[in-house]
Amino acid sequence: DSTTELYDAVVIGAGFSGMYMLHSLRQKGFTVRVYEKGDGVGGAWYWSRYPGARCDSESHTYCYTFSEEIYKEWSWSSRYPEQPEILRYLNFVADKLQLREDIQFNTEVKSASYKKDKNRWQIHLNDERKVSAKYFITGVGCLSVNATNIPHFKGLDQFQGEWYHTGAWPHTKVDFTGKRVGVIGNGSSGIQSIPVIAQEAKQLISFQRTPQFAIPAKNHPYDADMVRQYKEKYSETRQKMHHSRAGYPWDNSERSALEDSADERRKVYEEAWENGGFKMSFTYNDLLINETANQTIGDFVRSKIRDKIQDPTVAKKLMPSYFFATKRLVLDTDYYETFNRENVTLVDVKEAPIQEITANSVRTANEEYEVDILVFATGYDGMTGPLLKIDIQGKGGLSLKEKWAEGASVRAYLGVATAGFPNMFMITGPQSPSVASNMPTSIEHHVEWISNCIEYLDKNDVETIEANEHAEEEWSKHCNDLFYRSLYSKTESWYTGANVEGKPPAFLIYLGGVGPYNKKITEIASKDYEGFTLKMTSNQINI
Ligand code: NA7
């Protein structure tokens, strides 16, 4: 047995999740080792270096709130900072908390298997080493560089130009000057990068399969006064975020869109449009559950899109027909206006699908478009993808891949653990609020819950904790009930796995809200981890 290193916990990934997990467990006296593929901290923010990459949550809420000192020491430059600033922030936190000494960079976890006789996880690294930990924690995120979605286009291997995926972008600047650039996809990454690339490139061709609802980001710099104000509100902001519907410090609207007259609604939508940001989808409380209510905001946004585009044929192609915000809402800066530029062409690949990529072009069913550079803004195999890229084996050799082979067979109790995998925890795993929320808020909930749980197990001499099949079945039903009551169930998206060819469909996000979710998991913990089986060395409690 070549296992040499023993830890209390091994964590995969040094993004927002893994960094805080390390800190939290270390504070409680546990030994922790984090393995990270990149050569620095940051996770998705380390890899997503495409032009225009920025966060869609406001900076002073898209950060850690567990430490008032950290919150107040860092000053954000603008409402929505660009990727380099978020990466600088995460490096600042890593320095401040001296995290790097317990993170091994440039290292991938290839597989992890639970060894029942020793009650430990054995973790295999890409450098052939094996390490051992009592607790195995995944901080791999919902979207990962290991699970980028690159559609299988015929001929891509023959393409003579450069091509890149937005989520695995080169660390040196890509020069688009004088180049014909094809961008495939127009989700968040496409919508952020297209306006920036179009300014530099000779020509930009946007290959669009489904138009998106994008609303103005209305980004702006924060002046000293704004920074002082948001810092002063630290306690109130944190409190609100952790009790909110989506992890943001906003007061929820208690009104149905249908309670207001068309004129009143228009005023509400106009104001939200002017302010910009996600808050638009929280203007009424039934926009994501009532079709008629949703139609009112969908029509409003479509009319705004139409107004921005000079060519009516292009405008029509850019107008989405699905229910507003049932695919991830996108924030934009000059996205629609970019299609008024002479060097930008919109190609509808639903109407005429991409058939082949040749040495120097993209050929659709109708036409051939010559390109020098191709940008795949085609997203990710989300939620389960990052976990299933690692060979994880639980009790009796049960593999997570087998357990979750059908999308509908994915079970994760509270989105944090799964039956058959003792002492394993998933930060923002499937069936937690995760991507339907402000990620740092949800990450803080999970990290604190996991770290308190491990402390509890340690104090009470519990050897293993494992989710019960019955409990995860009930939780899964509950998640599905919420999904089918919502309009998300009417739209195909990466939330349902529909973006990846051959991926079994499943909706793996808990829609009950961040505040209620946190209350629920806290209650479960206070009831000695109801729904989990806790085993001492010789007996068993809490069945
Ligand atoms: P997204 O939002 O999943 O967007 C991917 C885009 O790529 C979307 O427009 C897809 O069209 C398109 N796509 C995917 N496969 C194809 C094929 N085969 N042909 C043409 N077009 C395709 O990924 P992002 O990286 O932009 O953002 C991911 C998340 O990061 C985002 O939601 C935020 O949470 C942050 P489709 O709509 O599937 O028809």
Residues whose N, C-alpha, C, O or C-beta is under 5 A from the ligand:
A	BS01	NA7	P151 I184 G185 N186 G187 S188 S189 G190 F207 R209 T210 R328 A377 T378 G379 Y380 W494 N499
